[in-house]
């Protein structure tokens, strides 16, 4: 009986498609409007609001990155108007990317199930990007970029400009999290390498170098340039990773020498002259670095943040952090294994009970979050099945490249771990599932 349910869904979907003129683009538009209505007027996430206010009326620091703050501060309206503008821009990019993806599926003559899955993931992406955050901006830009890239590699008649535009939007998306850019470089370079779009091998090699450098380095250049353009003060956002890594070694290492060395490393940012392991671990919460600074004991926090432009303390902490990693690599790897295990079934805030009638369409997405199906382990198992299953009719090389991108990106997120929020990895799951759906059976041949 249960086996008949998917076929019934597909048949019902097919009837609905035929009644709506057989156009998935129309359904995608309706789903976009549904998402917009359900989440209107798109309350800004904490990092987005803080990034914008920091530039307009705050301390003008680089804590939320350079490019993201430059981008968000360009919306010079008061809330909720700027939330609405940003949300609509996000939704527009996802809608455009999905329309391009739909054209790809038609060209590839994919099954009705593929269209159904695309529309489902399109709706989830729309909901995600309308819950404003830096990760939402990354997903919106990258969604359109990936769609344009695969349009170019799927259709022989596509103009070279589509490839450039696809790279441009993907680079802009990754500029919100520049340290993730390196994870997507093998995907782009691999597709270019395997597609043989250049007859001349010399030209092909030059473009491969250009593409790899552009995707891996340009987001960082955009971020640094934006900091200089806005004259942002140094607030050392990477200290979040250092604090959590060192604190984890203090509290999780079984070696007393490592415990002592790590405790000593944190003394430059201690709020007391006699910092002890007991005090650190009494306020230590392995899912979040902020417990030691803000949340565990706000009246007597064990540690403090490095002050703005305090390069001396930052360099001291960074040196101690690097020395711990170099001298105790096994302990560091142990900490990272514990941190990545927290991403296996990452937590997230959920809202299963609708507050208004307009919240009802959001329930399926909230259920998936509650089941933690966007977490690392469920998605890894699903992507493993897609990658190594002969039943999935897409190019085997592309499947492996997408799979490796997911592994590398999650590894980067683990290295830069500051919390187990599902939001930090769910955008990646949604984006790469979208990539799997529109991947071609065969790579485009020579121009």
C-alpha positions as a Markdown table, in Angstrom:
| # | Residue | x | y | z |
|---|---|---|---|---|
| 1 | Unk | 0.0 | 0.0 | 0.0 |
| 2 | Unk | 2.8 | 2.4 | 0.9 |
| 3 | Unk | 4.6 | 1.6 | -2.3 |
| 4 | Unk | 1.6 | 3.0 | -4.2 |
| 5 | Unk | 1.7 | 6.4 | -2.5 |
| 6 | Unk | 4.6 | 7.9 | -4.6 |
| 7 | Unk | 3.0 | 6.8 | -7.9 |
| 8 | Unk | -0.3 | 8.4 | -6.8 |
| 9 | Unk | 1.5 | 11.6 | -5.9 |
| 10 | Unk | 3.1 | 11.6 | -9.4 |
| 11 | Unk | -0.2 | 10.9 | -11.1 |
| 12 | Unk | -2.0 | 13.7 | -9.2 |
| 13 | Unk | 0.9 | 16.0 | -10.0 |
| 14 | Unk | 0.7 | 15.1 | -13.7 |
| 15 | Unk | -3.0 | 15.9 | -13.8 |
| 16 | Unk | -2.4 | 19.2 | -12.0 |
| 17 | Unk | 0.3 | 20.1 | -14.5 |
| 18 | Unk | -1.9 | 19.3 | -17.4 |
| 19 | Unk | -4.6 | 21.5 | -16.0 |
| 20 | Unk | -2.2 | 24.4 | -15.5 |
| 21 | Unk | -1.1 | 24.3 | -19.1 |
| 22 | Unk | 1.6 | 21.7 | -18.5 |
| 23 | Unk | 4.0 | 24.4 | -17.4 |
| 24 | Unk | 6.2 | 23.7 | -14.3 |
| 25 | Unk | 7.3 | 27.3 | -14.5 |
| 26 | Unk | 3.8 | 28.4 | -13.6 |
| 27 | Unk | 3.8 | 26.1 | -10.6 |
| 28 | Unk | 7.2 | 27.4 | -9.5 |
| 29 | Unk | 5.9 | 30.9 | -9.7 |
| 30 | Unk | 2.8 | 30.0 | -7.6 |
| 31 | Unk | 5.0 | 28.3 | -5.0 |
| 32 | Unk | 7.2 | 31.4 | -4.9 |
| 33 | Unk | 4.2 | 33.6 | -4.3 |
| 34 | Unk | 3.0 | 31.1 | -1.6 |
| 35 | Unk | 6.3 | 31.3 | 0.2 |
| 36 | Unk | 6.4 | 35.1 | 0.0 |
| 37 | Unk | 2.8 | 35.4 | 1.4 |
| 38 | Unk | 3.5 | 32.8 | 4.2 |
| 39 | Unk | 6.7 | 34.6 | 5.4 |
| 40 | Unk | 5.8 | 38.2 | 4.8 |
| 41 | Unk | 7.4 | 40.6 | 5.7 |
| 42 | Unk | 10.5 | 38.5 | 6.2 |
| 43 | Unk | 12.0 | 39.2 | 9.6 |
| 44 | Unk | 15.7 | 39.7 | 9.3 |
| 45 | Unk | 18.0 | 37.2 | 10.9 |
| 46 | Unk | 20.3 | 38.3 | 13.7 |
| 47 | Unk | 23.5 | 38.2 | 11.6 |
| 48 | Unk | 21.8 | 40.1 | 8.7 |
| 49 | Unk | 20.4 | 42.9 | 10.9 |
| 50 | Unk | 23.6 | 43.2 | 13.0 |
| 51 | Unk | 25.7 | 43.3 | 9.8 |
| 52 | Unk | 23.6 | 46.2 | 8.4 |
| 53 | Unk | 23.3 | 48.2 | 11.6 |
| 54 | Unk | 27.0 | 47.8 | 12.3 |
| 55 | Unk | 27.8 | 49.8 | 9.1 |
| 56 | Unk | 25.0 | 52.3 | 9.4 |
| 57 | Unk | 25.0 | 53.2 | 13.1 |
| 58 | Unk | 27.3 | 50.7 | 14.9 |
| 59 | Unk | 31.0 | 50.4 | 15.6 |
| 60 | Unk | 31.8 | 49.6 | 11.9 |
| 61 | Unk | 33.8 | 46.4 | 12.6 |
| 62 | Unk | 34.4 | 43.4 | 10.4 |
| 63 | Unk | 32.7 | 40.9 | 12.7 |
| 64 | Unk | 30.1 | 39.9 | 10.1 |
| 65 | Unk | 32.5 | 40.0 | 7.2 |
| 66 | Unk | 33.2 | 42.7 | 4.7 |
| 67 | Unk | 31.2 | 41.8 | 1.6 |
| 68 | Unk | 28.0 | 40.9 | 3.5 |
| 69 | Unk | 28.0 | 44.1 | 5.4 |
| 70 | Unk | 28.6 | 46.1 | 2.3 |
| 71 | Unk | 25.8 | 44.3 | 0.6 |
| 72 | Unk | 23.2 | 44.6 | 3.4 |
| 73 | Unk | 24.1 | 48.2 | 4.2 |
| 74 | Unk | 23.2 | 49.1 | 0.6 |
| 75 | Unk | 19.5 | 48.7 | 1.6 |
| 76 | Unk | 19.1 | 52.2 | 3.0 |
| 77 | Unk | 15.5 | 51.7 | 4.1 |
| 78 | Unk | 14.1 | 51.3 | 7.6 |
| 79 | Unk | 12.8 | 47.9 | 8.7 |
| 80 | Unk | 10.6 | 46.2 | 7.6 |
| 81 | Unk | 11.1 | 47.8 | 4.1 |
| 82 | Unk | 14.7 | 46.7 | 3.7 |
| 83 | Unk | 13.7 | 43.2 | 4.9 |
| 84 | Unk | 11.1 | 43.0 | 2.2 |
| 85 | Unk | 13.5 | 44.2 | -0.5 |
| 86 | Unk | 16.1 | 41.7 | 0.5 |
| 87 | Unk | 13.6 | 38.9 | 0.8 |
| 88 | Unk | 12.1 | 39.6 | -2.6 |
| 89 | Unk | 15.6 | 39.7 | -4.2 |
| 90 | Unk | 16.4 | 36.3 | -2.6 |
| 91 | Unk | 13.1 | 34.9 | -3.9 |
| 92 | Unk | 13.7 | 36.4 | -7.3 |
| 93 | Unk | 17.1 | 34.7 | -7.7 |
| 94 | Unk | 15.7 | 31.3 | -6.6 |
| 95 | Unk | 12.7 | 31.7 | -9.0 |
| 96 | Unk | 15.0 | 32.6 | -11.9 |
| 97 | Unk | 17.3 | 29.7 | -11.1 |
| 98 | Unk | 14.4 | 27.3 | -10.9 |
| 99 | Unk | 13.1 | 28.5 | -14.3 |
| 100 | Unk | 16.5 | 27.9 | -15.8 |
| 101 | Unk | 16.5 | 24.4 | -14.2 |
| 102 | Unk | 13.1 | 23.6 | -15.6 |
| 103 | Unk | 14.3 | 24.4 | -19.1 |
| 104 | Unk | 17.2 | 22.1 | -18.5 |
| 105 | Unk | 14.9 | 19.2 | -17.4 |
| 106 | Unk | 12.8 | 19.7 | -20.5 |
| 107 | Unk | 15.9 | 19.6 | -22.7 |
| 108 | Unk | 17.2 | 16.5 | -20.9 |
| 109 | Unk | 13.7 | 14.9 | -21.2 |
| 110 | Unk | 13.6 | 14.0 | -17.6 |
| 111 | Unk | 10.7 | 12.2 | -15.9 |
| 112 | Unk | 7.7 | 13.8 | -14.2 |
| 113 | Unk | 9.2 | 12.8 | -10.9 |
| 114 | Unk | 12.2 | 15.0 | -11.6 |
| 115 | Unk | 9.9 | 18.0 | -12.1 |
| 116 | Unk | 8.0 | 17.2 | -9.0 |
| 117 | Unk | 11.2 | 16.9 | -6.9 |
| 118 | Unk | 12.5 | 20.2 | -8.4 |
| 119 | Unk | 9.4 | 22.0 | -7.5 |
| 120 | Unk | 9.5 | 20.6 | -3.9 |
| 121 | Unk | 13.1 | 21.6 | -3.4 |
| 122 | Unk | 12.4 | 25.0 | -5.1 |
| 123 | Unk | 9.7 | 25.7 | -2.4 |
| 124 | Unk | 12.1 | 24.6 | 0.4 |
| 125 | Unk | 14.8 | 26.9 | -1.0 |
| 126 | Unk | 12.3 | 29.8 | -1.2 |
| 127 | Unk | 11.3 | 29.3 | 2.4 |
| 128 | Unk | 15.0 | 29.1 | 3.4 |
| 129 | Unk | 16.1 | 32.3 | 1.6 |
| 130 | Unk | 13.1 | 34.3 | 3.0 |
| 131 | Unk | 14.3 | 33.5 | 6.5 |
| 132 | Unk | 16.9 | 36.1 | 6.1 |
| 133 | Unk | 20.5 | 35.3 | 6.9 |
| 134 | Unk | 24.0 | 35.3 | 5.3 |
| 135 | Unk | 23.5 | 31.6 | 4.5 |
| 136 | Unk | 20.2 | 32.5 | 2.8 |
| 137 | Unk | 22.0 | 35.1 | 0.7 |
| 138 | Unk | 24.6 | 32.5 | -0.2 |
| 139 | Unk | 21.9 | 30.0 | -1.3 |
| 140 | Unk | 20.0 | 32.6 | -3.3 |
| 141 | Unk | 23.0 | 33.7 | -5.4 |
| 142 | Unk | 24.5 | 30.2 | -5.7 |
| 143 | Unk | 21.1 | 28.8 | -6.8 |
| 144 | Unk | 21.0 | 31.0 | -9.8 |
| 145 | Unk | 24.7 | 30.6 | -10.5 |
| 146 | Unk | 24.5 | 26.7 | -10.4 |
| 147 | Unk | 21.5 | 26.8 | -12.7 |
| 148 | Unk | 23.3 | 29.0 | -15.3 |
| 149 | Unk | 26.4 | 26.8 | -15.1 |
| 150 | Unk | 24.5 | 23.6 | -15.8 |
| 151 | Unk | 22.5 | 25.3 | -18.5 |
| 152 | Unk | 25.7 | 26.0 | -20.3 |
| 153 | Unk | 27.1 | 22.5 | -19.9 |
| 154 | Unk | 23.8 | 20.9 | -20.8 |
| 155 | Unk | 22.9 | 22.8 | -24.0 |
| 156 | Unk | 25.3 | 22.9 | -26.9 |
| 157 | Unk | 23.8 | 26.2 | -28.2 |
| 158 | Unk | 24.3 | 28.1 | -25.0 |
| 159 | Unk | 26.4 | 31.2 | -25.2 |
| 160 | Unk | 29.7 | 31.5 | -23.4 |
| 161 | Unk | 28.2 | 34.5 | -21.5 |
| 162 | Unk | 26.0 | 32.1 | -19.6 |
| 163 | Unk | 29.1 | 30.4 | -18.2 |
| 164 | Unk | 30.6 | 33.7 | -17.1 |
| 165 | Unk | 27.3 | 34.8 | -15.5 |
| 166 | Unk | 27.0 | 31.5 | -13.7 |
| 167 | Unk | 30.5 | 31.8 | -12.3 |
| 168 | Unk | 29.7 | 35.4 | -11.3 |
| 169 | Unk | 26.6 | 34.6 | -9.3 |
| 170 | Unk | 28.3 | 31.6 | -7.6 |
| 171 | Unk | 31.3 | 33.8 | -6.7 |
| 172 | Unk | 29.0 | 36.5 | -5.2 |
| 173 | Unk | 27.1 | 33.9 | -3.2 |
| 174 | Unk | 30.3 | 32.4 | -1.8 |
| 175 | Unk | 31.5 | 35.9 | -0.9 |
| 176 | Unk | 29.1 | 35.7 | 2.0 |
| 177 | Unk | 31.2 | 32.8 | 3.4 |
| 178 | Unk | 34.6 | 33.1 | 1.6 |
| 179 | Unk | 36.2 | 30.2 | 3.4 |
| 180 | Unk | 33.7 | 27.9 | 1.7 |
| 181 | Unk | 34.8 | 28.8 | -1.8 |
| 182 | Unk | 37.5 | 26.2 | -2.0 |
| 183 | Unk | 35.0 | 23.4 | -1.5 |
| 184 | Unk | 33.2 | 24.3 | -4.7 |
| 185 | Unk | 36.2 | 24.7 | -6.9 |
| 186 | Unk | 36.7 | 21.0 | -7.7 |
| 187 | Unk | 33.1 | 20.9 | -8.9 |
| 188 | Unk | 33.5 | 23.7 | -11.4 |
| 189 | Unk | 37.0 | 22.8 | -12.6 |
| 190 | Unk | 36.0 | 19.1 | -12.9 |
| 191 | Unk | 33.0 | 19.8 | -15.0 |
| 192 | Unk | 35.0 | 22.1 | -17.3 |
| 193 | Unk | 37.8 | 19.5 | -17.5 |
| 194 | Unk | 35.5 | 16.6 | -18.3 |
| 195 | Unk | 33.2 | 18.5 | -20.8 |
| 196 | Unk | 35.8 | 19.2 | -23.4 |
| 197 | Unk | 34.2 | 22.5 | -24.3 |
| 198 | Unk | 37.5 | 23.8 | -25.8 |
| 199 | Unk | 39.1 | 22.2 | -28.9 |
| 200 | Unk | 42.5 | 23.7 | -28.0 |
| 201 | Unk | 44.0 | 22.1 | -24.9 |
| 202 | Unk | 46.2 | 25.1 | -24.3 |
| 203 | Unk | 43.2 | 27.4 | -24.1 |
| 204 | Unk | 41.4 | 24.8 | -22.0 |
| 205 | Unk | 44.2 | 24.7 | -19.5 |
| 206 | Unk | 44.4 | 28.5 | -19.3 |
| 207 | Unk | 40.6 | 28.7 | -18.6 |
| 208 | Unk | 40.8 | 25.9 | -16.0 |
| 209 | Unk | 43.4 | 27.9 | -14.1 |
| 210 | Unk | 41.3 | 31.1 | -14.5 |
| 211 | Unk | 38.2 | 29.3 | -13.3 |
| 212 | Unk | 39.9 | 27.7 | -10.3 |
| 213 | Unk | 41.5 | 30.9 | -9.2 |
| 214 | Unk | 38.4 | 33.0 | -9.7 |
| 215 | Unk | 36.1 | 30.7 | -7.7 |
| 216 | Unk | 38.6 | 30.0 | -4.9 |
| 217 | Unk | 40.2 | 33.4 | -4.4 |
| 218 | Unk | 37.8 | 36.1 | -5.7 |
| 219 | Unk | 35.2 | 35.7 | -2.8 |
| 220 | Unk | 38.1 | 36.4 | -0.4 |
| 221 | Unk | 39.2 | 39.4 | -2.5 |
| 222 | Unk | 35.7 | 40.7 | -2.5 |
| 223 | Unk | 35.5 | 40.3 | 1.3 |
| 224 | Unk | 38.9 | 42.0 | 2.0 |
| 225 | Unk | 38.2 | 44.8 | -0.5 |
| 226 | Unk | 34.8 | 45.5 | 1.1 |
| 227 | Unk | 36.4 | 45.8 | 4.5 |
| 228 | Unk | 38.9 | 48.4 | 3.2 |
| 229 | Unk | 36.2 | 50.2 | 1.2 |
| 230 | Unk | 34.1 | 50.6 | 4.4 |
| 231 | Unk | 37.1 | 51.3 | 6.6 |
| 232 | Unk | 36.0 | 48.6 | 9.0 |
| 233 | Unk | 37.9 | 48.1 | 12.3 |
| 234 | Unk | 39.3 | 44.7 | 13.0 |
| 235 | Unk | 37.2 | 42.6 | 15.4 |
| 236 | Unk | 38.8 | 39.3 | 14.6 |
| 237 | Unk | 35.7 | 37.1 | 13.9 |
| 238 | Unk | 37.9 | 34.0 | 13.6 |
| 239 | Unk | 38.5 | 34.3 | 17.4 |
| 240 | Unk | 35.2 | 32.4 | 17.7 |
| 241 | Unk | 36.7 | 29.3 | 16.3 |
| 242 | Unk | 39.9 | 29.7 | 18.3 |
| 243 | Unk | 38.0 | 30.1 | 21.6 |
| 244 | Unk | 35.9 | 27.0 | 21.0 |
| 245 | Unk | 38.8 | 24.9 | 19.8 |
| 246 | Unk | 41.0 | 25.8 | 22.8 |
| 247 | Unk | 38.1 | 25.5 | 25.3 |
| 248 | Unk | 37.3 | 22.0 | 23.9 |
| 249 | Unk | 40.9 | 20.9 | 24.4 |
| 250 | Unk | 40.7 | 22.2 | 28.0 |
| 251 | Unk | 37.5 | 20.3 | 28.8 |
| 252 | Unk | 37.6 | 17.3 | 26.5 |
| 253 | Unk | 41.3 | 16.3 | 26.4 |
| 254 | Unk | 42.2 | 13.4 | 28.7 |
| 255 | Unk | 45.8 | 14.6 | 28.9 |
| 256 | Unk | 46.5 | 16.9 | 31.9 |
| 257 | Unk | 49.4 | 18.6 | 30.1 |
| 258 | Unk | 47.2 | 19.5 | 27.2 |
| 259 | Unk | 44.5 | 20.7 | 29.6 |
| 260 | Unk | 47.0 | 23.0 | 31.4 |
| 261 | Unk | 48.5 | 24.3 | 28.2 |
| 262 | Unk | 45.1 | 25.1 | 26.7 |
| 263 | Unk | 44.0 | 26.8 | 29.9 |
| 264 | Unk | 47.1 | 29.0 | 29.9 |
| 265 | Unk | 46.4 | 29.8 | 26.2 |
| 266 | Unk | 43.0 | 31.4 | 27.2 |
| 267 | Unk | 44.4 | 33.6 | 30.0 |
| 268 | Unk | 44.9 | 36.6 | 27.7 |
| 269 | Unk | 41.1 | 36.8 | 27.3 |
| 270 | Unk | 40.2 | 35.7 | 30.8 |
| 271 | Unk | 38.0 | 37.9 | 33.1 |
| 272 | Unk | 39.9 | 36.7 | 36.1 |
| 273 | Unk | 43.6 | 36.6 | 37.1 |
| 274 | Unk | 43.3 | 33.0 | 38.3 |
| 275 | Unk | 41.6 | 31.2 | 35.4 |
| 276 | Unk | 41.2 | 27.5 | 36.1 |
| 277 | Unk | 40.0 | 24.5 | 34.2 |
| 278 | Unk | 37.1 | 24.1 | 36.6 |
| 279 | Unk | 35.8 | 27.6 | 35.8 |
| 280 | Unk | 36.2 | 27.1 | 32.1 |
| 281 | Unk | 34.5 | 23.7 | 32.0 |
| 282 | Unk | 31.8 | 24.9 | 34.4 |
| 283 | Unk | 30.6 | 27.3 | 31.7 |
| 284 | Unk | 31.6 | 25.1 | 28.7 |
| 285 | Unk | 28.9 | 24.1 | 26.3 |
| 286 | Unk | 30.3 | 22.1 | 23.4 |
| 287 | Unk | 27.7 | 23.1 | 20.9 |
| 288 | Unk | 28.5 | 26.8 | 21.1 |
| 289 | Unk | 31.6 | 28.9 | 21.8 |
| 290 | Unk | 29.4 | 31.7 | 23.1 |
| 291 | Unk | 28.6 | 29.9 | 26.3 |
| 292 | Unk | 32.0 | 30.9 | 27.7 |
| 293 | Unk | 31.5 | 34.6 | 26.7 |
| 294 | Unk | 27.8 | 35.3 | 26.9 |
| 295 | Unk | 25.3 | 32.7 | 27.9 |
| 296 | Unk | 26.4 | 30.3 | 30.6 |
| 297 | Unk | 27.0 | 32.9 | 33.4 |
| 298 | Unk | 26.4 | 36.4 | 32.2 |
| 299 | Unk | 27.2 | 37.9 | 35.6 |
| 300 | Unk | 30.6 | 36.2 | 35.7 |
| 301 | Unk | 31.7 | 34.9 | 32.3 |
| 302 | Unk | 34.9 | 33.0 | 32.2 |
| 303 | Unk | 36.2 | 34.7 | 29.1 |
| 304 | Unk | 35.8 | 37.9 | 27.1 |
| 305 | Unk | 35.9 | 38.8 | 23.5 |
| 306 | Unk | 39.1 | 40.4 | 22.1 |
| 307 | Unk | 38.6 | 44.2 | 22.0 |
| 308 | Unk | 38.4 | 46.0 | 18.7 |
| 309 | Unk | 41.8 | 46.6 | 17.1 |
| 310 | Unk | 43.5 | 44.7 | 19.9 |
| 311 | Unk | 46.1 | 43.1 | 17.6 |
| 312 | Unk | 48.4 | 42.1 | 20.4 |
| 313 | Unk | 45.9 | 39.9 | 22.2 |
| 314 | Unk | 44.7 | 38.5 | 19.0 |
| 315 | Unk | 48.2 | 37.6 | 17.8 |
| 316 | Unk | 48.9 | 36.0 | 21.2 |
| 317 | Unk | 45.7 | 33.9 | 21.1 |
| 318 | Unk | 46.3 | 32.9 | 17.5 |
| 319 | Unk | 49.8 | 31.9 | 18.2 |
| 320 | Unk | 48.7 | 29.7 | 21.1 |
| 321 | Unk | 45.9 | 28.2 | 19.1 |
| 322 | Unk | 48.3 | 27.3 | 16.2 |
| 323 | Unk | 50.9 | 25.9 | 18.6 |
| 324 | Unk | 48.3 | 23.6 | 20.2 |
| 325 | Unk | 47.3 | 22.3 | 16.8 |
| 326 | Unk | 50.9 | 21.7 | 15.7 |
| 327 | Unk | 52.1 | 20.1 | 19.0 |
| 328 | Unk | 48.8 | 18.2 | 19.7 |
| 329 | Unk | 47.4 | 17.3 | 16.3 |
| 330 | Unk | 45.7 | 14.1 | 17.7 |
| 331 | Unk | 43.9 | 16.1 | 20.3 |
| 332 | Unk | 42.8 | 18.7 | 17.7 |
| 333 | Unk | 41.5 | 16.0 | 15.4 |
| 334 | Unk | 39.7 | 14.5 | 18.3 |
| 335 | Unk | 38.0 | 17.8 | 19.0 |
| 336 | Unk | 37.0 | 18.1 | 15.3 |
| 337 | Unk | 35.6 | 14.6 | 15.3 |
| 338 | Unk | 33.4 | 15.5 | 18.3 |
| 339 | Unk | 32.3 | 18.7 | 16.5 |
| 340 | Unk | 31.5 | 17.0 | 13.2 |
| 341 | Unk | 29.5 | 14.4 | 15.1 |
| 342 | Unk | 27.3 | 17.3 | 16.4 |
| 343 | Unk | 26.4 | 18.0 | 12.7 |
| 344 | Unk | 25.2 | 14.4 | 12.2 |
| 345 | Unk | 21.8 | 15.4 | 13.6 |
| 346 | Unk | 22.2 | 19.1 | 14.0 |
| 347 | Unk | 19.6 | 21.1 | 16.0 |
| 348 | Unk | 17.5 | 24.0 | 14.8 |
| 349 | Unk | 14.6 | 26.1 | 16.0 |
| 350 | Unk | 11.3 | 24.8 | 14.7 |
| 351 | Unk | 7.7 | 26.0 | 14.6 |
| 352 | Unk | 5.4 | 23.0 | 14.0 |
| 353 | Unk | 2.2 | 24.8 | 15.3 |
| 354 | Unk | 1.1 | 27.5 | 12.8 |
| 355 | Unk | 0.3 | 30.8 | 14.4 |
| 356 | Unk | -1.7 | 32.0 | 11.5 |
| 357 | Unk | -3.4 | 30.5 | 8.5 |
| 358 | Unk | -0.5 | 31.7 | 6.3 |
| 359 | Unk | 1.9 | 29.5 | 8.3 |
| 360 | Unk | 0.3 | 26.3 | 7.2 |
| 361 | Unk | 2.3 | 25.9 | 3.9 |
| 362 | Unk | 5.5 | 26.1 | 6.0 |
| 363 | Unk | 4.6 | 23.0 | 8.0 |
| 364 | Unk | 6.3 | 20.4 | 5.6 |
| 365 | Unk | 9.6 | 22.3 | 5.8 |
| 366 | Unk | 9.3 | 22.6 | 9.6 |
| 367 | Unk | 8.7 | 18.8 | 9.9 |
| 368 | Unk | 11.8 | 18.1 | 7.9 |
| 369 | Unk | 13.8 | 20.4 | 10.2 |
| 370 | Unk | 12.3 | 18.7 | 13.2 |
| 371 | Unk | 13.3 | 15.3 | 11.9 |
| 372 | Unk | 16.7 | 16.8 | 11.2 |
| 373 | Unk | 16.8 | 15.5 | 7.7 |
| 374 | Unk | 18.9 | 18.4 | 6.5 |
| 375 | Unk | 21.7 | 17.3 | 8.9 |
| 376 | Unk | 25.0 | 15.8 | 7.8 |
| 377 | Unk | 24.3 | 12.1 | 8.3 |
| 378 | Unk | 20.9 | 11.7 | 6.6 |
| 379 | Unk | 22.1 | 13.8 | 3.6 |
| 380 | Unk | 25.4 | 12.0 | 3.4 |
| 381 | Unk | 23.6 | 8.6 | 3.2 |
| 382 | Unk | 21.2 | 10.0 | 0.6 |
| 383 | Unk | 23.9 | 11.6 | -1.5 |
| 384 | Unk | 26.0 | 8.3 | -1.2 |
| 385 | Unk | 23.1 | 6.4 | -2.6 |
| 386 | Unk | 22.6 | 8.9 | -5.5 |
| 387 | Unk | 26.4 | 9.0 | -6.2 |
| 388 | Unk | 26.9 | 5.2 | -6.3 |
| 389 | Unk | 23.6 | 4.1 | -7.7 |
| 390 | Unk | 23.5 | 3.0 | -11.3 |
| 391 | Unk | 19.7 | 3.8 | -11.4 |
| 392 | Unk | 20.3 | 7.6 | -11.3 |
| 393 | Unk | 20.7 | 8.7 | -14.9 |
| 394 | Unk | 23.2 | 11.5 | -14.6 |
| 395 | Unk | 26.9 | 11.6 | -15.5 |
| 396 | Unk | 28.9 | 9.4 | -13.1 |
| 397 | Unk | 31.7 | 11.9 | -12.9 |
| 398 | Unk | 29.4 | 14.8 | -12.0 |
| 399 | Unk | 27.8 | 12.6 | -9.3 |
| 400 | Unk | 31.2 | 12.1 | -7.7 |
| 401 | Unk | 32.1 | 15.7 | -8.0 |
| 402 | Unk | 28.9 | 16.8 | -6.3 |
| 403 | Unk | 29.4 | 14.2 | -3.6 |
| 404 | Unk | 33.0 | 15.4 | -3.0 |
| 405 | Unk | 31.8 | 19.0 | -2.8 |
| 406 | Unk | 29.4 | 18.1 | 0.0 |
| 407 | Unk | 32.2 | 16.3 | 1.9 |
| 408 | Unk | 34.7 | 19.1 | 1.4 |
| 409 | Unk | 32.2 | 21.9 | 2.3 |
| 410 | Unk | 31.1 | 20.0 | 5.5 |
| 411 | Unk | 34.8 | 19.6 | 6.4 |
| 412 | Unk | 35.3 | 23.3 | 6.0 |
| 413 | Unk | 32.3 | 24.0 | 8.2 |
| 414 | Unk | 33.7 | 21.6 | 10.8 |
| 415 | Unk | 37.1 | 23.3 | 10.8 |
| 416 | Unk | 35.3 | 26.7 | 11.2 |
| 417 | Unk | 32.8 | 25.2 | 13.7 |
| 418 | Unk | 31.2 | 27.6 | 16.2 |
| 419 | Unk | 27.9 | 25.7 | 16.7 |
| 420 | Unk | 25.7 | 22.8 | 15.7 |
| 421 | Unk | 22.9 | 24.8 | 14.1 |
| 422 | Unk | 21.2 | 22.9 | 11.2 |
| 423 | Unk | 21.0 | 26.3 | 9.4 |
| 424 | Unk | 24.8 | 26.2 | 8.8 |
| 425 | Unk | 24.5 | 23.1 | 6.7 |
| 426 | Unk | 20.9 | 22.9 | 5.4 |
| 427 | Unk | 21.5 | 25.4 | 2.7 |
| 428 | Unk | 24.3 | 23.1 | 1.4 |
| 429 | Unk | 22.0 | 20.1 | 1.3 |
| 430 | Unk | 19.3 | 22.0 | -0.5 |
| 431 | Unk | 21.7 | 23.5 | -3.1 |
| 432 | Unk | 23.5 | 20.2 | -3.9 |
| 433 | Unk | 20.3 | 18.3 | -4.2 |
| 434 | Unk | 19.2 | 20.9 | -6.7 |
| 435 | Unk | 22.5 | 20.4 | -8.5 |
| 436 | Unk | 21.9 | 16.6 | -8.6 |
| 437 | Unk | 18.5 | 17.2 | -10.1 |
| 438 | Unk | 19.7 | 19.3 | -13.0 |
| 439 | Unk | 22.9 | 17.5 | -13.7 |
| 440 | Unk | 23.0 | 16.2 | -17.4 |
| 441 | Unk | 23.3 | 12.6 | -18.5 |
| 442 | Unk | 26.2 | 13.5 | -20.7 |
| 443 | Unk | 28.5 | 16.5 | -20.5 |
| 444 | Unk | 28.4 | 19.1 | -23.3 |
| 445 | Unk | 30.8 | 18.4 | -26.2 |
| 446 | Unk | 33.1 | 20.8 | -28.0 |
| 447 | Unk | 32.0 | 24.2 | -29.0 |
